[in-house]
Amino acid sequence: MQSWQPKAIELDGKPFGSGKFPAICAPLVGRTREKLLAEVAVVAAKKPDIIEWRVDFFEGIADTAQVVDIAGYIRRAAGNAAVLFTRRSMREGGERIELTEPQVMALYRTVCESGHVDLVDFEMSSEPDHLAQVRQFSKARGVKLVLSFHDFKATPSPDVLAARFAQAASLGADVAKIAVMPRDMDDVLTLLSATLRASRELAIPVVSMSMGPLGAITRLCGWTFGSAMTFGVGESSSAPGQMPIEDLAAGLAIARRALG
């Protein structure tokens, strides 16, 4: 009998959304208020477990009051879905924004204090003091912190991946996330193996994905290796290899039945 059990992402001791493993997360990437409001209506209707606002796509990111207002709208529209707030930096595949890093810190603080989000994503490659600040902001308001690492060019070695997962835990993450680009199927296996190892060894949930066409299989089967969340397209994609929520949910359902 299998003694190891993967760890789910939880809020108040309960898994997000449907409670099924893994949680399905859908991104919002609208560049204007009007496009975001229309997008969240479409995405929420598909009932993902988590809705991620990739705020680096938003042209009004420098207007903090508007960001908070839209976050509140997303929170209300999300229904039972959790809301994940993410500013992805250009160095890890994000969009160019007008804010300095201190301004980004202020934005994260305000959004955490707003009560409109359940999780925030922040990159482990950030300055140590910025990491500490976001951990402080989120913890003070009961917001889960996802510490992430992205490599859009390659898949690091197993030791590097293990070190990144462990780094997230040591920095106080509630969830450790890694996304990498495979050059071949060996890289996909490397990512899945590192995920299984981290899920067994760490006390926090882990999330991983191998991006692009080669890595698409990890979005369907990564959970069997311990990945607690997978990303599906509600309306628009935020990373290469994401598939429509409907296809993702159907594939997951088939796999769950097959595995009992």
C-alpha positions as CSV (number, residue, x, y, z in Angstrom):
1,M,0.0,0.0,0.0
2,Q,1.3,3.5,-0.9
3,S,2.2,5.4,2.3
4,W,3.1,8.6,0.6
5,Q,0.3,11.1,-0.1
6,P,0.8,14.3,-2.0
7,K,0.0,17.6,-0.2
8,A,-2.9,19.7,-1.4
9,I,-3.0,23.5,-1.3
10,E,-5.4,24.4,1.5
11,L,-7.1,27.4,3.0
12,D,-8.4,27.2,6.5
13,G,-7.5,23.5,6.5
14,K,-9.6,22.7,3.4
15,P,-8.5,22.2,-0.2
16,F,-9.4,25.0,-2.6
17,G,-12.4,24.8,-4.9
18,S,-13.8,21.4,-5.7
19,G,-11.4,19.6,-3.3
20,K,-10.1,17.4,-6.1
21,F,-6.4,16.9,-6.6
22,P,-4.8,18.7,-8.3
23,A,-6.4,22.1,-8.2
24,I,-7.0,23.6,-11.6
25,C,-5.9,27.2,-12.0
26,A,-6.9,29.5,-14.9
27,P,-5.1,32.8,-15.7
28,L,-6.5,36.2,-16.4
29,V,-4.3,38.2,-18.8
30,G,-6.5,41.1,-20.0
31,R,-4.7,44.3,-20.6
32,T,-7.5,46.7,-19.9
33,R,-10.3,46.9,-17.2
34,E,-12.9,46.1,-19.8
35,K,-11.1,43.0,-21.1
36,L,-10.4,41.8,-17.6
37,L,-14.0,42.0,-16.5
38,A,-15.2,40.2,-19.6
39,E,-12.4,37.6,-19.2
40,V,-13.2,36.8,-15.6
41,A,-16.9,36.2,-16.4
42,V,-15.9,33.6,-19.0
43,V,-13.3,32.0,-16.8
44,A,-15.4,31.9,-13.6
45,A,-18.2,30.2,-15.5
46,K,-15.8,27.2,-16.2
47,K,-15.4,26.8,-12.4
48,P,-11.6,26.5,-11.9
49,D,-10.4,25.9,-8.4
50,I,-8.1,29.0,-8.6
51,I,-8.2,32.1,-10.7
52,E,-4.8,33.8,-11.2
53,W,-4.6,37.4,-12.1
54,R,-1.4,38.0,-14.0
55,V,-1.3,41.7,-13.2
56,D,1.9,42.3,-15.2
57,F,-0.3,42.1,-18.4
58,F,-2.6,44.9,-17.0
59,E,-1.8,48.3,-18.6
60,G,-3.1,50.1,-15.5
61,I,-0.8,48.3,-13.0
62,A,0.6,51.7,-11.8
63,D,-2.8,52.8,-10.6
64,T,-3.0,50.9,-7.2
65,A,-6.5,52.0,-6.5
66,Q,-7.7,50.6,-9.8
67,V,-5.8,47.3,-9.2
68,V,-7.4,46.9,-5.8
69,D,-10.9,47.7,-7.2
70,I,-10.5,45.1,-10.0
71,A,-9.1,42.5,-7.5
72,G,-12.3,43.0,-5.5
73,Y,-14.4,42.5,-8.7
74,I,-12.5,39.3,-9.5
75,R,-13.0,38.1,-5.9
76,R,-16.7,38.6,-6.2
77,A,-16.9,37.0,-9.6
78,A,-14.7,34.1,-8.7
79,G,-17.4,32.5,-6.5
80,N,-15.9,29.5,-4.7
81,A,-12.6,29.7,-6.6
82,A,-9.6,31.1,-4.8
83,V,-7.8,34.2,-6.2
84,L,-4.1,34.2,-6.9
85,F,-2.3,37.5,-7.5
86,T,0.9,37.4,-9.6
87,R,3.3,39.9,-11.0
88,R,5.7,37.9,-13.2
89,S,9.0,39.7,-13.8
90,M,10.5,40.0,-17.3
91,R,13.5,37.9,-16.2
92,E,11.1,35.0,-15.6
93,G,8.8,35.4,-18.6
94,G,6.6,38.3,-17.5
95,E,5.6,41.5,-19.3
96,R,7.3,44.9,-19.1
97,I,5.7,47.1,-16.4
98,E,6.1,50.7,-15.4
99,L,6.8,50.0,-11.7
100,T,10.1,49.9,-9.8
101,E,10.6,47.0,-7.5
102,P,9.9,49.1,-4.4
103,Q,6.6,50.1,-6.0
104,V,5.9,46.4,-6.7
105,M,6.4,45.7,-3.0
106,A,4.0,48.5,-2.1
107,L,1.4,47.0,-4.6
108,Y,1.8,43.5,-3.0
109,R,1.3,45.0,0.4
110,T,-1.8,46.9,-0.5
111,V,-3.3,43.9,-2.4
112,C,-2.7,41.6,0.6
113,E,-4.3,44.1,3.0
114,S,-7.3,44.5,0.7
115,G,-8.6,41.0,1.6
116,H,-9.4,40.3,-2.1
117,V,-6.8,37.6,-2.7
118,D,-6.2,34.2,-1.2
119,L,-2.7,33.6,-2.6
120,V,0.2,35.7,-4.0
121,D,3.0,34.4,-6.2
122,F,6.5,35.9,-5.9
123,E,9.8,34.8,-7.5
124,M,12.6,33.2,-5.5
125,S,15.1,35.1,-7.7
126,S,13.9,38.4,-6.1
127,E,16.1,40.4,-3.7
128,P,16.2,38.7,-0.2
129,D,14.7,41.8,1.5
130,H,11.8,41.9,-1.0
131,L,11.2,38.2,-0.4
132,A,11.1,38.8,3.4
133,Q,8.7,41.8,2.9
134,V,6.2,39.8,0.8
135,R,6.3,37.0,3.3
136,Q,5.6,39.5,6.1
137,F,2.7,41.2,4.1
138,S,1.0,37.9,3.2
139,K,1.4,36.2,6.6
140,A,0.0,39.2,8.4
141,R,-3.2,38.9,6.3
142,G,-3.5,35.1,6.1
143,V,-2.6,35.1,2.4
144,K,-0.8,32.0,1.1
145,L,2.6,32.7,-0.4
146,V,3.6,30.8,-3.5
147,L,7.4,31.1,-4.1
148,S,8.2,30.3,-7.7
149,F,11.1,29.7,-10.1
150,H,10.8,29.7,-14.0
151,D,13.3,28.8,-16.7
152,F,11.9,29.4,-20.2
153,K,15.1,28.2,-21.9
154,A,16.0,24.8,-20.3
155,T,15.4,22.3,-17.6
156,P,18.0,22.5,-14.8
157,S,19.7,19.4,-13.3
158,P,17.9,17.3,-10.7
159,D,20.1,18.8,-8.0
160,V,19.3,22.3,-9.0
161,L,15.5,21.6,-9.1
162,A,15.7,19.9,-5.7
163,A,17.6,23.0,-4.3
164,R,14.9,25.3,-5.7
165,F,12.1,23.4,-4.1
166,A,14.0,23.3,-0.8
167,Q,14.8,27.0,-1.1
168,A,11.1,27.9,-1.3
169,A,10.4,25.9,1.9
170,S,13.4,27.5,3.7
171,L,12.1,31.0,2.7
172,G,8.8,30.4,4.4
173,A,6.7,29.6,1.3
174,D,3.3,28.0,1.7
175,V,3.6,26.5,-1.8
176,A,6.8,25.9,-3.9
177,K,6.4,26.2,-7.6
178,I,8.7,25.4,-10.5
179,A,8.1,25.8,-14.3
180,V,10.8,24.8,-16.8
181,M,11.2,24.3,-20.5
182,P,12.2,20.8,-21.8
183,R,14.4,20.1,-24.7
184,D,13.4,16.4,-24.9
185,M,11.4,13.9,-22.9
186,D,14.4,13.2,-20.7
187,D,13.9,16.7,-19.4
188,V,10.3,16.1,-18.7
189,L,11.2,13.0,-16.7
190,T,13.8,15.1,-14.8
191,L,11.1,17.6,-13.8
192,L,8.6,14.9,-12.7
193,S,11.2,13.0,-10.7
194,A,12.3,16.2,-8.9
195,T,8.6,16.9,-8.2
196,L,8.1,13.5,-6.6
197,R,11.2,13.8,-4.5
198,A,10.2,17.3,-3.3
199,S,6.6,16.2,-2.6
200,R,7.9,13.4,-0.4
201,E,10.6,15.4,1.4
202,L,9.0,18.8,2.0
203,A,6.4,19.8,4.5
204,I,4.6,22.1,2.0
205,P,2.7,21.5,-1.2
206,V,4.7,21.6,-4.5
207,V,3.6,22.7,-7.9
208,S,5.5,22.0,-11.1
209,M,5.1,21.9,-14.9
210,S,7.2,21.3,-17.9
211,M,6.2,23.9,-20.5
212,G,5.6,23.8,-24.2
213,P,4.3,20.9,-26.3
214,L,6.8,18.4,-24.9
215,G,5.8,19.2,-21.4
216,A,2.0,19.3,-21.9
217,I,1.8,15.8,-20.5
218,T,2.9,17.1,-17.1
219,R,-0.2,19.3,-16.9
220,L,-2.3,16.1,-17.1
221,C,-0.1,13.7,-15.0
222,G,2.1,15.9,-12.9
223,W,-0.3,15.4,-10.0
224,T,0.5,11.7,-9.8
225,F,4.1,12.9,-9.0
226,G,2.8,15.3,-6.3
227,S,2.1,18.5,-8.2
228,A,-0.8,20.2,-6.3
229,M,-1.9,22.5,-9.1
230,T,-2.2,22.5,-12.8
231,F,-2.9,25.4,-15.2
232,G,-5.6,25.5,-17.8
233,V,-6.8,28.1,-20.3
234,G,-10.1,29.7,-19.4
235,E,-10.0,32.2,-22.2
236,S,-6.3,33.1,-22.8
237,S,-3.0,31.4,-22.1
238,S,-0.3,32.8,-19.8
239,A,2.4,30.2,-20.6
240,P,3.3,27.8,-23.4
241,G,1.7,24.4,-23.2
242,Q,-1.5,25.3,-21.3
243,M,-4.6,23.5,-22.6
244,P,-8.3,24.5,-22.4
245,I,-9.9,23.9,-19.0
246,E,-12.5,21.6,-20.5
247,D,-9.8,19.3,-22.0
248,L,-7.7,19.4,-18.9
249,A,-10.6,18.5,-16.6
250,A,-11.7,15.7,-18.9
251,G,-8.1,14.3,-19.0
252,L,-7.8,14.5,-15.2
253,A,-11.1,12.8,-14.7
254,I,-10.0,9.9,-16.9
255,A,-6.7,9.5,-15.1
256,R,-8.4,9.6,-11.7
257,R,-10.8,6.9,-12.7
258,A,-8.0,4.8,-14.0
259,L,-6.0,5.2,-10.9
260,G,-8.9,4.6,-8.6
